Amino acid sequence: MSIMSVLLQAAADFAPIAKMGAGIGAGIAAIGAGLGIGNIGKGAMESIGRQPEAVGDIRSNMIVAAALIEGVAFFAIVVCLLILFI
């Protein structure tokens, strides 16, 4: 037996564990993104309550920050799904 066949067999033995880890990772990424965007919304609403005249700037900064968090979360979920199905 060559070393490559031994390594492939070892990797195949851990495939179910890797799939479970990918599913858990996708869930954690979604939960983290939800918490992050919720905190951004909370901070924006508090800021608008304190300075109503700055609502335009606060809203635009909130949308940019939420989009960045969402992009990272989508990337993490796609990586987890690639691990799950490949």
Secondary structure by P-SEA (a helix, b strand, c coil): ccaaaaaaaaaaaaaaaaaaaaaaaaaaaaaaaaaaaaaaaaaaaaaaaacccaaaaaaaaaaaaaaaaaaaaaaaaaaaaaaacc
